[in-house]
Amino acid sequence: MAITALEDGTDGDQDEPDLADDLDALVSAVRRREQRRLRRLKFGSLAEVMCDLCGRTLPARLVSAAHIKRRADATRRERLNLDNIMAACLFGCDALFEHGHVVLDAAGTIRLNPAVQGELLAAARHLAGRRCGAYNPRSRSFFEAHARRFVPERLDQRWQAEWDVAADTAAVKRYSEPERGRSSAVS
């Protein structure tokens, strides 16, 4: 948008950097000191790591050592607990999980957040119904905390083992290819 304003001869936004100046700036940042150690403990020196959500085996640099229970909500002990860490690929799984578009049920099955629709649904639906590789009795409480954060109304009475598959099926049907208005015909 800012580039368009400059191209059409307007001054653009006042907060735009002067493009004649250096485009890089020094910043101070907080670093997660435990991240490198947790990654090494979880993945070791593996060249390839399997994503716990989609099951793809990818170069280790394309897989995140992701907290299951949000790091900001976790105690120090939970942050350092390897049962609170899973492998999540950078091809969408990490972001879909981190933002609550997918959650796990009590059996370790990936479910779509009922609010997911549109392009997010298209991006997430291949995960629905898969078993998460990081799910086990020790990680269950972390997955439950994650699900409660994003879909509390679904878990208000009990952390149920048989989350209705119909919700996922209905979500996929709501956003099927014909409904998207895309035509396979060439104009």
N, C-alpha and C positions, 0 to 999 in steps of 0.2 A: 504494500500500500504506500509506504513512504517513497519507494523507488518510483512508483507511478506518478506521485505528486511532483517529484523532481523532473521526470521525463516530460511532463506536460507544461513545464515552465513555471509552476507555482513554487513558493518558498518551502513548502513541506512543513513538517512538524518542528516546533522549536527545540524539542529534545533530541533531534537527530544529531549524530556525531558529524563533525566536519570531516568529510571524506579525504581532505588533504592531510589531516593529522594521522598519526599511527592508529590503526584499528584495534590494537591490542592494549590492554590495561592490566596493571598489577592489582591483585585483589588479595585479601586475607580470607581464609576459609577454614571451617572446622572440618577435620578429617576424622572418619570413623576408625579409630586406632585398632579395633579388633577385626576389621574386615579382612585384611590380608591373612591373618592367622586362622580365622574361621574358614576361609576359602581353602587354605592349605590343608587344614585338618579334614575338611569335608571331601575335597577332590584330590588331595595328594598331588602327585606330579603327572596326573593323567593329561594326555594330549587332547583327548576327546571326552566329553561328559554327556550323559543322557539327561535330557530335560525331564523332570519329574511330572510335568503336566502333559506335554504332547508326546513324549516318548522318543523324540528325535535325538540321535547322537550327533553332536556338533563339536567343532573345535572349542576347547575350553574357554578361549577368549570371548566366545559368543554365548556363554552361559553364566548367569549371575548366581552368586551364593546369596539367595534372597531370604530375608526373615519372613516367617509365616505369620506370626503375630507381629503386628506393626511395631517397629523398633521404638518409636516414640511412646508407645503404650506398654512396653516391656520393662521389667525390672532389669537391673544389671545382670543378675543371675540368668534370667530368661534370654537376654541379649547374647550371652556367651554359651548358651545351651545348644549343642549341635542338633538336637531334636527340633529346634525352632528354625532350622536352616534347611532350605531345599534348593535344588537346581532348577532354575527357571530361565529358559532361553530368551535371547534378546530379539527373537522373531515374533514377538507379541505376547508370549506367555507371561513374562515378568510383569508387563504393564497391565494385562488383563486381570491378573491376580492381585497386584498391588492396589489397583483402583476398585476392586470388588466386583468386577464384571463376571467373574467366575468364583465360586466358593465350593467347598467340599461338604458332603453330607457325612453322617456318622459312620458310614461304611467305607469312606474314603473315595467316593465317586464324585467326579467333578460335575457341578450343576451350574446352569446359567442363572445369574441374578435375574429375577422376574422383570426388572426394569430395563434390561438390555433389549435394544431394538435397533433397527436400521443397520448401518454399516458395522456397528459394534457386534450385532448379532451375527452378521456374516463372518466377522473375524473370529468370533468365539465358538460358534456352533460345532466346530470339529472337535472341541474338547469335551463337550457335553456327553456324559455317560462313561468317559474313560476313568480308569482307576489311577489315582495319583501315586507315583512311586515313593513319595516321601511319607505317605500316611502309615502310621503304626500306632499301637497303644500309647507310646511315649509322646508322639507328636499330636495326638488327637486334641488335647486341650488347646494347643496353639491354633489348630485349624478351626476349632469351635470359636475361639476369640475372634478370629478373622471373619467368620461367617456372621457372628453376632454384631459385628461392627457394621456390616453392609446390608444384612437382611434380617434384622431383629424380629420383625413381625412373623417370619417363618419359623423362628426358633423359640418363641416366647413361652411355650408350655414345656417343651422337652427337646433335647437334641436328638432328633428322630433318625433311626436307621433307615427308614423307608420314606425318604423325601419323595413326594410324588413325581414320577417320571413324566406324568401328563403335563406338568408345567413346562418342562423343557420341550416336549413335543409340540405343545401349543405355541410356544415362542417361535420355534422353527417354522411352523405352518403360517404364522402371522407375517413372516417375512420371506416367503418363497420367491423364487425367481420371477414367475409371471406377475406377481404383485408389485415387483420393483419397477415395472413399466419398461423393462429393457426388451428389445426385440432382437431376435437373431437374424432377421431379414436385413439384407444390405440395400441401402437406398440407391 
